[in-house]
Amino acid sequence: MKFYASVFMMLAAFSLASCSIESNDGDWDPMVWKAEVPVETTDGVYHVSETGGELTFSCRNYSAPWIEWAESNGEYYYPPRQKNDYHTITADWFKAEMSGNKLKVVFKGNDTDIARALQLTVTAGDIFYTFKFRQFASDAKGAVR
């Protein structure tokens, strides 16, 4: 009986040691996102027309990320977590929705003469990814700036 107990203890110790060799807590692969249609970017910032539009992205290596927060001009926006909704943020000029591995961001038209910036952060646990958008402004004559 002592022999079996010794063998069992050695196997248990080996299995615990082998788990810790493979990966450590917090070692998550970076999120990989792809736009569903080509989108113009500058320095990692997605361009959004002054007339608004819809951009859709798919996460290639996580199946169900959720939205953590958004920030624009120093103002923070959060999903309605009190309703147990971690997949939608709605503001006066944009709406972001996660469905499975798809992120859809809809922008209303910008009829102001000031460009708008948006940072949208998504997560899948201990890994985060921040999308950066810049919506162009239009002036009173309709010219884009």
DSSP file with accessible surface (Angstrom, degrees, kcal/mol):
  #  RESIDUE AA STRUCTURE BP1 BP2  ACC     N-H-->O    O-->H-N    N-H-->O    O-->H-N    TCO  KAPPA ALPHA  PHI   PSI    X-CA   Y-CA   Z-CA
    1    1 A M     >        0   0  187      0, 0.0     4,-2.1     0, 0.0     5,-0.2   0.000 360.0 360.0 360.0 -38.3    0.0    0.0    0.0
    2    2 A K  H  >  +     0   0  183      1,-0.2     4,-2.4     2,-0.2     5,-0.2   0.863 360.0  56.0 -63.4 -34.8    2.9    2.4    0.8
    3    3 A F  H  > S+     0   0  141      2,-0.2     4,-2.5     1,-0.2    -1,-0.2   0.945 108.5  45.8 -62.8 -46.5    4.3    1.7   -2.7
    4    4 A Y  H  > S+     0   0  165      1,-0.2     4,-2.7     2,-0.2    -1,-0.2   0.897 112.1  51.3 -65.3 -38.9    1.0    2.8   -4.4
    5    5 A A  H  X S+     0   0   53     -4,-2.1     4,-2.5     2,-0.2    -1,-0.2   0.916 110.6  49.2 -64.3 -40.4    0.8    5.9   -2.2
    6    6 A S  H  X S+     0   0   66     -4,-2.4     4,-2.2     2,-0.2    -2,-0.2   0.927 112.4  47.4 -65.1 -43.5    4.3    6.8   -3.1
    7    7 A V  H  X S+     0   0   55     -4,-2.5     4,-2.6     2,-0.2     5,-0.2   0.929 112.0  50.7 -63.1 -44.1    3.7    6.3   -6.8
    8    8 A F  H  X S+     0   0  138     -4,-2.7     4,-2.5     1,-0.2    -2,-0.2   0.925 110.3  49.2 -60.1 -44.8    0.5    8.4   -6.6
    9    9 A M  H  X S+     0   0  124     -4,-2.5     4,-2.4     2,-0.2    -1,-0.2   0.905 111.4  49.5 -62.8 -40.7    2.3   11.2   -4.8
   10   10 A M  H  X S+     0   0  138     -4,-2.2     4,-2.4     2,-0.2    -2,-0.2   0.924 112.1  47.7 -66.5 -42.0    5.0   11.3   -7.4
   11   11 A L  H  X S+     0   0  109     -4,-2.6     4,-2.6     2,-0.2    -2,-0.2   0.904 111.8  50.4 -64.6 -41.3    2.5   11.3  -10.2
   12   12 A A  H  X S+     0   0   34     -4,-2.5     4,-2.1    -5,-0.2    -2,-0.2   0.933 111.8  47.4 -62.7 -44.0    0.6   14.1   -8.5
   13   13 A A  H  X S+     0   0   60     -4,-2.4     4,-2.2     1,-0.2    -2,-0.2   0.914 112.4  50.0 -64.5 -40.7    3.7   16.2   -8.0
   14   14 A F  H  X S+     0   0  145     -4,-2.4     4,-2.5     1,-0.2    -2,-0.2   0.926 109.6  50.4 -64.4 -42.4    4.8   15.6  -11.6
   15   15 A S  H  X S+     0   0   56     -4,-2.6     4,-1.5     1,-0.2    -1,-0.2   0.899 111.1  48.8 -66.7 -37.3    1.4   16.6  -13.0
   16   16 A L  H  X S+     0   0  126     -4,-2.1     4,-1.4    -5,-0.2    -1,-0.2   0.919 112.5  48.3 -65.6 -42.1    1.4   19.9  -11.0
   17   17 A A  H  X S+     0   0   48     -4,-2.2     4,-1.1     1,-0.2    -2,-0.2   0.898 108.5  53.9 -66.1 -37.4    4.9   20.7  -12.1
   18   18 A S  H  X S+     0   0   39     -4,-2.5     4,-1.1     1,-0.2    -1,-0.2   0.851 105.0  54.8 -69.8 -30.6    4.1   20.0  -15.8
   19   19 A C  H  X S+     0   0   83     -4,-1.5     4,-1.0     1,-0.2    -1,-0.2   0.905 106.5  50.3 -67.3 -39.7    1.1   22.4  -15.7
   20   20 A S  H  < S+     0   0   72     -4,-1.4    -1,-0.2     1,-0.2    -2,-0.2   0.747 104.6  59.0 -73.9 -19.9    3.2   25.3  -14.4
   21   21 A I  H  < S+     0   0  139     -4,-1.1    -1,-0.2     1,-0.1    -2,-0.2   0.882  99.4  57.8 -74.0 -35.7    5.8   24.8  -17.2
   22   22 A E  H  < S-     0   0  162     -4,-1.1     2,-0.3     1,-0.2    -2,-0.2   0.929 121.0 -19.5 -65.4 -50.4    3.4   25.3  -20.0
   23   23 A S     <  -     0   0   77     -4,-1.0     2,-0.3     3,-0.0    -1,-0.2  -0.991  56.4-129.3-158.4 154.6    2.1   28.8  -19.2
   24   24 A N    >   -     0   0  104     -2,-0.3     3,-2.0    -3,-0.1    -4,-0.0  -0.733  42.0 -90.3-103.1 154.0    1.8   31.2  -16.4
   25   25 A D  T 3  S+     0   0  168     -2,-0.3     3,-0.1     1,-0.3    -1,-0.1  -0.373 116.1  29.3 -57.7 138.3   -1.3   33.1  -15.3
   26   26 A G  T 3  S+     0   0   43      1,-0.2     2,-1.4    -3,-0.0    -1,-0.3   0.370  82.0 125.1  90.4  -6.2   -1.5   36.3  -17.2
   27   27 A D    <   +     0   0  103     -3,-2.0     2,-0.4   100,-0.0    -1,-0.2  -0.696  35.0 159.9 -87.6  89.2    0.3   35.0  -20.3
   28   28 A W        -     0   0   96     -2,-1.4     3,-0.1    98,-0.2    97,-0.0  -0.910  42.9-115.8-111.4 139.7   -2.4   35.8  -22.9
   29   29 A D        -     0   0  117     -2,-0.4     3,-0.1     1,-0.1    32,-0.0  -0.458  43.7 -97.2 -67.7 143.3   -1.7   36.2  -26.6
   30   30 A P        -     0   0   93      0, 0.0     2,-0.2     0, 0.0    -1,-0.1  -0.280  45.7 -99.6 -58.9 146.6   -2.3   39.7  -27.9
   31   31 A M        -     0   0   10     97,-0.3     2,-0.5    -3,-0.1    97,-0.0  -0.496  33.0-150.1 -68.7 139.1   -5.7   40.2  -29.6
   32   32 A V        -     0   0   78     -2,-0.2    28,-3.5    -3,-0.1    29,-0.5  -0.960  18.0-176.4-115.5 117.0   -5.6   40.0  -33.4
   33   33 A W  E     -A   59   0A  25     -2,-0.5     2,-0.4    26,-0.2    26,-0.2  -0.875   9.2-168.6-116.2 147.0   -8.3   42.1  -35.1
   34   34 A K  E     -A   58   0A 114     24,-2.1    24,-2.6    -2,-0.3     2,-0.2  -0.999  23.5-124.5-135.7 132.1   -9.1   42.4  -38.8
   35   35 A A  E     -A   57   0A  20     -2,-0.4    22,-0.3    22,-0.2     4,-0.1  -0.512  16.0-136.6 -70.9 140.4  -11.4   45.0  -40.4
   36   36 A E  S    S+     0   0   86     20,-3.3    -1,-0.1    -2,-0.2    21,-0.1   0.796  91.9  22.1 -69.0 -31.3  -14.1   43.4  -42.5
   37   37 A V  S    S-     0   0   87     19,-0.4    19,-0.1    -3,-0.0    -1,-0.1  -0.950 106.4 -81.9-129.7 154.5  -13.6   45.9  -45.3
   38   38 A P        -     0   0  137      0, 0.0     2,-0.4     0, 0.0    -2,-0.1  -0.301  48.2-169.9 -58.1 135.6  -10.4   48.0  -46.0
   39   39 A V        -     0   0   34     -4,-0.1     2,-0.2    16,-0.0    -4,-0.1  -0.998  23.0-119.0-129.4 133.9  -10.2   51.1  -43.7
   40   40 A E        -     0   0  140     -2,-0.4     7,-2.8     7,-0.2     2,-0.3  -0.496  37.9-178.8 -71.8 137.4   -7.8   53.9  -44.1
   41   41 A T  E     -E   46   0B  68      5,-0.2     2,-0.4    -2,-0.2     5,-0.2  -0.954  22.1-160.9-134.9 155.9   -5.5   54.4  -41.2
   42   42 A T  E >  S-E   45   0B  73      3,-1.8     3,-1.9    -2,-0.3    -2,-0.0  -0.975  83.3 -17.9-135.1 121.5   -2.7   56.8  -40.1
   43   43 A D  T 3  S-     0   0  160     -2,-0.4     3,-0.1     1,-0.3    -1,-0.0   0.865 130.2 -49.9  51.1  40.4   -0.4   55.7  -37.3
   44   44 A G  T 3  S+     0   0   51      1,-0.2    88,-0.5    87,-0.0     2,-0.5   0.555 110.5 124.0  80.5   6.6   -2.9   53.0  -36.2
   45   45 A V  E <   -Ef  42 132B  38     -3,-1.9    -3,-1.8    86,-0.1     2,-0.3  -0.893  58.5-133.3-104.2 124.0   -5.9   55.4  -36.1
   46   46 A Y  E     -Ef  41 133B  32     86,-3.3    88,-2.5    -2,-0.5     2,-0.4  -0.593  19.1-130.1 -76.6 133.8   -8.9   54.5  -38.2
   47   47 A H  E     - f   0 134B  35     -7,-2.8     2,-0.4    -2,-0.3    -7,-0.2  -0.682  21.1-166.8 -86.0 135.5  -10.3   57.3  -40.4
   48   48 A V  E     - f   0 135B   7     86,-2.6    88,-2.5    -2,-0.4     5,-0.1  -0.985  23.6-116.5-123.6 130.9  -14.1   57.9  -40.2
   49   49 A S    >   -     0   0   47     -2,-0.4     3,-1.8     3,-0.3    61,-0.1  -0.248  20.6-120.5 -61.4 151.4  -15.9   60.1  -42.7
   50   50 A E  T 3  S+     0   0   40      1,-0.3    60,-3.7    87,-0.2    -1,-0.1   0.747 114.4  61.9 -64.6 -21.2  -17.5   63.2  -41.6
   51   51 A T  T 3  S-     0   0  105      1,-0.3    58,-0.4    58,-0.3    -1,-0.3   0.530 111.7-123.2 -82.2  -4.0  -20.8   61.8  -42.9
   52   52 A G    <   +     0   0   11     -3,-1.8    -3,-0.3    56,-0.2    -1,-0.3  -0.463  37.8 176.0  93.7-169.3  -20.5   58.9  -40.5
   53   53 A G  E     - B   0 107A  36     54,-2.2    54,-3.4    -2,-0.2     2,-0.4  -0.921  29.2 -86.2 153.5-176.8  -20.5   55.2  -41.2
   54   54 A E  E     - B   0 106A 110     -2,-0.3     2,-0.4    52,-0.2    52,-0.2  -0.991  27.7-170.0-130.1 131.6  -20.1   51.7  -39.9
   55   55 A L  E     - B   0 105A  22     50,-2.7    50,-3.0    -2,-0.4     2,-0.4  -0.979   4.9-166.0-121.4 136.5  -16.9   49.7  -39.3
   56   56 A T  E     - B   0 104A  35     -2,-0.4   -20,-3.3    48,-0.2   -19,-0.4  -0.981   6.2-178.1-125.8 135.4  -16.9   46.0  -38.4
   57   57 A F  E     -AB  35 103A   1     46,-2.7    46,-2.9    -2,-0.4     2,-0.4  -0.933  12.7-149.2-127.9 150.5  -13.9   44.1  -37.1
   58   58 A S  E     -AB  34 102A   5    -24,-2.6   -24,-2.1    -2,-0.3     2,-0.5  -0.973  15.2-131.9-123.4 138.6  -13.4   40.4  -36.2
   59   59 A C  E     -A   33   0A   1     42,-2.7   -26,-0.2    -2,-0.4    42,-0.0  -0.777  15.4-162.7 -86.9 124.8  -11.2   39.1  -33.5
   60   60 A R  S    S+     0   0  144    -28,-3.5    -1,-0.1    -2,-0.5   -27,-0.1   0.678  81.8  29.8 -83.7 -19.4   -9.1   36.2  -35.0
   61   61 A N  S    S+     0   0   61    -29,-0.5     2,-0.4     1,-0.2    -1,-0.2   0.390 110.5  58.0-129.9   6.0   -8.0   34.5  -31.8
   62   62 A Y        -     0   0   42    -30,-0.2    -3,-0.2    39,-0.1    -1,-0.2  -0.998  60.8-155.6-134.3 136.0  -10.6   35.1  -29.1
   63   63 A S  S    S+     0   0  102     -2,-0.4    39,-0.2     1,-0.2    -1,-0.1   0.739  82.3  19.5 -86.4 -21.8  -14.2   34.0  -29.5
   64   64 A A        +     0   0   56     37,-0.1    -1,-0.2    60,-0.1    37,-0.2  -0.342  69.5 166.3-149.9  62.6  -16.2   36.3  -27.2
   65   65 A P        -     0   0    0      0, 0.0     2,-0.3     0, 0.0    59,-0.2  -0.232  20.3-150.4 -67.9 169.6  -14.5   39.5  -26.2
   66   66 A W  E     -G  123   0B  77     57,-2.8    57,-2.7    33,-0.1     2,-0.4  -0.891  21.9 -92.9-137.7 168.7  -16.5   42.3  -24.5
   67   67 A I  E     +G  122   0B   0     19,-2.4    55,-0.3    -2,-0.3    21,-0.1  -0.684  31.1 180.0 -87.8 131.2  -16.3   46.1  -24.3
   68   68 A E  E     -     0   0B  45     53,-2.6     2,-0.3    -2,-0.4    54,-0.2   0.877  58.4 -46.1 -94.5 -53.0  -14.5   47.6  -21.4
   69   69 A W  E     -G  121   0B  82     52,-1.5    52,-2.8     9,-0.1    -1,-0.4  -0.982  41.7-136.0-167.8 171.3  -14.8   51.3  -22.0
   70   70 A A  E     -GH 120  77B   0      7,-2.3     7,-2.8    -2,-0.3     2,-0.4  -0.967  14.3-160.9-136.5 153.5  -14.6   54.2  -24.5
   71   71 A E  E     +GH 119  76B  38     48,-2.6    48,-2.5    -2,-0.3     2,-0.3  -1.000  12.7 169.3-139.7 134.1  -13.0   57.6  -24.2
   72   72 A S  E >  S- H   0  75B  10      3,-2.4     3,-2.2    -2,-0.4    46,-0.1  -0.942  72.9 -17.5-145.9 121.8  -13.5   60.7  -26.2
   73   73 A N  T 3  S-     0   0  161     -2,-0.3     3,-0.1     1,-0.3    45,-0.0   0.854 127.6 -50.4  54.7  39.8  -12.3   64.2  -25.4
   74   74 A G  T 3  S+     0   0   55      1,-0.2     2,-0.4     0, 0.0    -1,-0.3   0.410 113.9 116.8  82.4  -2.8  -11.7   63.3  -21.7
   75   75 A E  E <   -H   72   0B 114     -3,-2.2    -3,-2.4     2,-0.0     2,-0.4  -0.852  53.7-147.2-102.7 134.3  -15.2   61.8  -21.3
   76   76 A Y  E     -H   71   0B 127     -2,-0.4     2,-0.4    -5,-0.2    -5,-0.2  -0.796   9.4-165.2-103.8 143.2  -15.5   58.1  -20.5
   77   77 A Y  E     -H   70   0B  35     -7,-2.8    -7,-2.3    -2,-0.4    14,-0.1  -0.967   6.8-171.5-125.7 141.4  -18.3   55.8  -21.6
   78   78 A Y        -     0   0  126     -2,-0.4    12,-0.3    -9,-0.2    -9,-0.1  -0.934  30.1-101.4-130.7 153.6  -19.1   52.4  -20.2
   79   79 A P        -     0   0    4      0, 0.0     2,-2.5     0, 0.0     3,-0.2  -0.331  51.3 -94.9 -64.0 157.1  -21.4   49.5  -21.1
   80   80 A P    > > +     0   0   35      0, 0.0     3,-1.7     0, 0.0     5,-1.6  -0.432  56.7 168.2 -74.5  75.3  -24.6   49.3  -18.9
   81   81 A R  G > 5 +     0   0   79     -2,-2.5     3,-2.5     1,-0.3     5,-0.1   0.799  67.5  67.8 -62.4 -31.4  -23.0   46.8  -16.6
   82   82 A Q  G 3 5S+     0   0  162      1,-0.3    -1,-0.3    -3,-0.2     0, 0.0   0.771 102.2  48.9 -62.3 -20.6  -25.8   47.2  -14.0
   83   83 A K  G < 5S-     0   0  162     -3,-1.7    -1,-0.3     2,-0.2    -2,-0.2   0.204 122.3-111.6 -97.0  11.4  -28.0   45.5  -16.7
   84   84 A N  T < 5S+     0   0  126     -3,-2.5     2,-0.6     1,-0.2    -3,-0.2   0.826  74.7 139.0  60.7  33.2  -25.4   42.8  -17.1
   85   85 A D      < +     0   0   44     -5,-1.6    -1,-0.2     1,-0.1    -2,-0.2  -0.935  17.1 158.6-111.5 111.5  -24.6   44.1  -20.6
   86   86 A Y        +     0   0   82     -2,-0.6   -19,-2.4     1,-0.1    -1,-0.1   0.146  65.7  69.6-111.4  15.2  -20.9   44.2  -21.4
   87   87 A H  S    S+     0   0   75    -21,-0.2    11,-2.7     1,-0.1     2,-0.4   0.366  88.6  57.9-120.2   5.3  -21.4   44.3  -25.1
   88   88 A T  E     +C   97   0A  27      9,-0.2     2,-0.4   -21,-0.1     9,-0.2  -0.999  43.8 179.4-143.3 136.3  -22.8   47.7  -26.0
   89   89 A I  E     -C   96   0A   2      7,-2.4     7,-2.7    -2,-0.4     2,-0.4  -0.992  12.3-172.5-129.9 129.2  -21.9   51.3  -25.5
   90   90 A T  E     +C   95   0A  93     -2,-0.4     2,-0.2   -12,-0.3     5,-0.2  -0.987  11.0 163.1-123.5 129.4  -24.2   54.0  -26.8
   91   91 A A        -     0   0   16      3,-2.8    -2,-0.0    -2,-0.4   -14,-0.0  -0.753  54.5 -88.5-130.3-179.2  -23.3   57.7  -26.9
   92   92 A D  S    S+     0   0  115     -2,-0.2     3,-0.1     1,-0.2    -2,-0.0   0.798 123.4  22.1 -67.2 -24.4  -24.7   60.7  -28.8
   93   93 A W  S    S+     0   0   14      1,-0.2    15,-2.6    14,-0.1     2,-0.3   0.480 124.6  32.1-125.0  -1.2  -22.4   60.2  -31.8
   94   94 A F  E     - D   0 107A   5     13,-0.2    -3,-2.8   -42,-0.0     2,-0.3  -0.989  51.4-161.4-149.9 159.7  -21.3   56.6  -31.8
   95   95 A K  E     -CD  90 106A  81     11,-2.1    11,-3.0    -2,-0.3     2,-0.4  -0.985   8.9-165.5-141.4 132.2  -22.5   53.1  -30.8
   96   96 A A  E     -CD  89 105A   0     -7,-2.7    -7,-2.4    -2,-0.3     2,-0.4  -0.968   8.8-179.3-119.9 135.2  -20.3   50.1  -30.3
   97   97 A E  E     -CD  88 104A  61      7,-2.6     7,-2.8    -2,-0.4     2,-0.4  -0.999  14.0-156.1-137.1 134.7  -21.6   46.5  -30.1
   98   98 A M  E     + D   0 103A  11    -11,-2.7     2,-0.4    -2,-0.4     5,-0.2  -0.907  13.8 174.1-105.5 135.7  -19.8   43.2  -29.6
   99   99 A S  E >   - D   0 102A  94      3,-2.6     3,-2.2    -2,-0.4     2,-0.3  -0.900  66.7 -49.8-140.6 107.6  -21.5   40.0  -30.9
  100  100 A G  T 3  S-     0   0   43     -2,-0.4   -42,-0.0     1,-0.3   -37,-0.0  -0.492 124.3 -20.9  64.1-122.7  -19.3   36.9  -30.5
  101  101 A N  T 3  S+     0   0   55     -2,-0.3   -42,-2.7   -37,-0.2     2,-0.4   0.252 118.8 100.2-100.1  12.6  -16.0   37.8  -32.0
  102  102 A K  E <   -BD  58  99A  83     -3,-2.2    -3,-2.6   -44,-0.2     2,-0.5  -0.852  51.2-165.1-105.4 133.2  -17.4   40.7  -34.1
  103  103 A L  E     -BD  57  98A   0    -46,-2.9   -46,-2.7    -2,-0.4     2,-0.5  -0.969   5.8-171.1-113.5 125.8  -17.2   44.4  -33.1
  104  104 A K  E     -BD  56  97A  73     -7,-2.8    -7,-2.6    -2,-0.5     2,-0.5  -0.978   1.2-172.4-117.8 127.8  -19.4   46.9  -35.0
  105  105 A V  E     -BD  55  96A   0    -50,-3.0   -50,-2.7    -2,-0.5     2,-0.5  -0.986   3.9-165.9-121.8 123.4  -19.0   50.6  -34.5
  106  106 A V  E     -BD  54  95A  51    -11,-3.0   -11,-2.1    -2,-0.5     2,-0.4  -0.934   3.8-162.5-111.7 129.2  -21.5   53.0  -36.0
  107  107 A F  E     -BD  53  94A   6    -54,-3.4   -54,-2.2    -2,-0.5   -13,-0.2  -0.936  10.6-140.4-112.8 131.9  -20.7   56.7  -36.2
  108  108 A K        -     0   0  133    -15,-2.6   -56,-0.2    -2,-0.4   -15,-0.0  -0.449  44.1 -79.0 -77.5 162.9  -23.3   59.4  -36.8
  109  109 A G        -     0   0   41    -58,-0.4     2,-0.8    -2,-0.1   -58,-0.3  -0.257  37.2-134.0 -62.2 147.7  -22.4   62.3  -39.1
  110  110 A N        +     0   0    2    -60,-3.7    28,-0.2    26,-0.2    -1,-0.1  -0.886  29.1 170.1-106.5 101.6  -20.2   65.1  -37.7
  111  111 A D        +     0   0  141     -2,-0.8     2,-0.2    26,-0.1    -1,-0.1   0.249  50.8  96.0 -95.9  14.4  -21.7   68.4  -38.7
  112  112 A T  S    S-     0   0   53      2,-0.2    26,-2.4   -62,-0.1    -2,-0.1  -0.486  82.1-121.4 -94.4 171.8  -19.3   70.3  -36.5
  113  113 A D  S    S+     0   0   93     24,-0.2     2,-0.4    -2,-0.2    24,-0.2   0.163  88.9  85.7 -97.4  19.3  -16.1   72.0  -37.5
  114  114 A I  S    S-     0   0  115     24,-0.1    -2,-0.2    22,-0.1    24,-0.1  -0.979  78.0-126.6-123.5 128.0  -14.1   69.9  -35.0
  115  115 A A        -     0   0   33     -2,-0.4     2,-0.4    22,-0.1    21,-0.2  -0.354  25.9-136.1 -65.4 150.6  -12.7   66.4  -35.6
  116  116 A R  E     - I   0 135B  47     19,-2.5    19,-3.6    -2,-0.0     2,-0.4  -0.937  13.0-158.8-115.6 136.7  -13.7   63.8  -33.1
  117  117 A A  E     - I   0 134B  60     -2,-0.4     2,-0.4    17,-0.2    17,-0.2  -0.884   8.9-175.2-112.8 144.5  -11.4   61.2  -31.6
  118  118 A L  E     - I   0 133B   2     15,-2.3    15,-3.0    -2,-0.4     2,-0.5  -0.998  12.1-166.3-140.3 132.6  -12.5   58.0  -30.0
  119  119 A Q  E     -GI  71 132B  80    -48,-2.5   -48,-2.6    -2,-0.4     2,-0.5  -0.993  12.1-171.0-115.4 126.3  -10.6   55.3  -28.2
  120  120 A L  E     -GI  70 131B   0     11,-2.6    11,-3.2    -2,-0.5     2,-0.5  -0.974   4.5-160.3-123.0 118.6  -12.5   52.0  -27.6
  121  121 A T  E     -GI  69 130B   3    -52,-2.8   -53,-2.6    -2,-0.5   -52,-1.5  -0.876   8.8-176.8-106.7 129.3  -11.1   49.3  -25.4
  122  122 A V  E     -GI  67 129B   0      7,-2.8     7,-2.3    -2,-0.5     2,-0.3  -0.814   5.1-167.8-116.9 160.0  -12.2   45.7  -25.6
  123  123 A T  E     -GI  66 128B   1    -57,-2.7   -57,-2.8    -2,-0.3     5,-0.2  -0.952  28.4-164.9-144.3 161.7  -11.0   42.8  -23.4
  124  124 A A  S    S-     0   0   14      3,-1.7     2,-0.5    -2,-0.3     4,-0.1  -0.048  76.8 -69.3-132.4  25.6  -11.2   39.0  -23.2
  125  125 A G  S    S+     0   0   25      2,-0.4   -97,-0.0   -59,-0.1   -59,-0.0  -0.919 119.8   7.5 127.1-103.2  -10.1   38.8  -19.6
  126  126 A D  S    S+     0   0  107     -2,-0.5     2,-0.4    -3,-0.1   -98,-0.2   0.209 117.7  78.2 -98.8  13.5   -6.5   39.7  -18.9
  127  127 A I        -     0   0   28   -100,-0.1    -3,-1.7   -97,-0.0    -2,-0.4  -0.969  60.2-170.3-124.4 139.2   -5.8   41.0  -22.4
  128  128 A F  E     - I   0 123B 104     -2,-0.4     2,-0.3    -5,-0.2   -97,-0.3  -0.930   9.3-169.0-128.4 153.5   -6.9   44.3  -23.8
  129  129 A Y  E     - I   0 122B  74     -7,-2.3    -7,-2.8    -2,-0.3     2,-0.6  -0.991   9.8-154.2-141.8 133.6   -7.0   46.0  -27.2
  130  130 A T  E     - I   0 121B  52     -2,-0.3     2,-0.3    -9,-0.2    -9,-0.2  -0.939   3.7-157.1-114.4 120.6   -7.7   49.6  -27.9
  131  131 A F  E     - I   0 120B   1    -11,-3.2   -11,-2.6    -2,-0.6     2,-0.4  -0.743  10.1-153.8 -86.5 141.8   -9.1   50.8  -31.2
  132  132 A K  E     -fI  45 119B  95    -88,-0.5   -86,-3.3    -2,-0.3     2,-0.3  -0.979  14.4-179.0-122.2 130.1   -8.4   54.4  -32.1
  133  133 A F  E     -fI  46 118B   4    -15,-3.0   -15,-2.3    -2,-0.4     2,-0.4  -0.931  14.3-165.0-125.9 150.0  -10.8   56.4  -34.4
  134  134 A R  E     -fI  47 117B  98    -88,-2.5   -86,-2.6    -2,-0.3     2,-0.6  -0.970   9.2-158.3-134.6 117.3  -10.7   59.9  -35.8
  135  135 A Q  E     -fI  48 116B   1    -19,-3.6   -19,-2.5    -2,-0.4   -86,-0.2  -0.860  23.2-124.1 -97.0 125.6  -13.9   61.3  -37.4
  136  136 A F        -     0   0   47    -88,-2.5     2,-0.2    -2,-0.6   -26,-0.2  -0.227  20.6-129.3 -65.6 155.2  -13.3   64.1  -39.7
  137  137 A A        -     0   0    2      8,-1.7     8,-2.7   -24,-0.2     2,-0.4  -0.610  11.8-147.6 -98.8 160.7  -15.0   67.5  -39.3
  138  138 A S  B     -J  144   0C  20    -26,-2.4     6,-0.2     6,-0.2     2,-0.1  -0.971  11.6-138.4-125.6 146.7  -16.9   69.5  -41.9
  139  139 A D    >   -     0   0   46      4,-2.3     3,-2.2    -2,-0.4   -25,-0.0  -0.404  39.1 -87.6 -95.0-179.9  -17.1   73.2  -42.0
  140  140 A A  T 3  S+     0   0  115      1,-0.3    -1,-0.1     2,-0.1   -27,-0.0   0.769 127.8  54.1 -60.1 -24.6  -20.1   75.4  -42.8
  141  141 A K  T 3  S-     0   0  199      2,-0.1    -1,-0.3     1,-0.0     3,-0.1   0.409 119.7-107.8 -91.7   1.5  -19.4   75.2  -46.5
  142  142 A G  S <  S+     0   0   52     -3,-2.2     2,-0.2     1,-0.3    -2,-0.1   0.491  71.2 142.9  88.9   2.9  -19.3   71.4  -46.4
  143  143 A A        -     0   0   48      1,-0.1    -4,-2.3    -5,-0.0     2,-0.3  -0.516  50.8-120.2 -77.6 146.0  -15.6   71.1  -46.9
  144  144 A V  B      J  138   0C  76     -6,-0.2    -6,-0.2    -2,-0.2    -1,-0.1  -0.675 360.0 360.0 -88.5 137.2  -13.9   68.3  -45.0
  145  145 A R              0   0  140     -8,-2.7    -8,-1.7    -2,-0.3   -95,-0.0  -0.948 360.0 360.0-125.6 360.0  -11.1   69.1  -42.5
